[in-house]
């Protein structure tokens, strides 16, 4: 049975009681994986941001690298889940 994590209620849900739409993350194989969904999403977002920064630096002109590093320090690029995770 798949499990889902509802980001509005912070509750684990199943197919029988799952909210529809954008309020859920999943599916996950276990209840524990669903319970850790926000932590998993945050770690993935950090990894994606680091990869984006690495690629931007590879493609950047030397004067653009300082801007890229400033945005990273200031947290002005929170990734796809920045609003949900509070970035």
Beta strands, then each sheet from edge to edge (+ up, - down):
strand 1: 3-6
strand 2: 11-14
strand 3: 24-28
sheet 1: 2+ 1- 3+
end
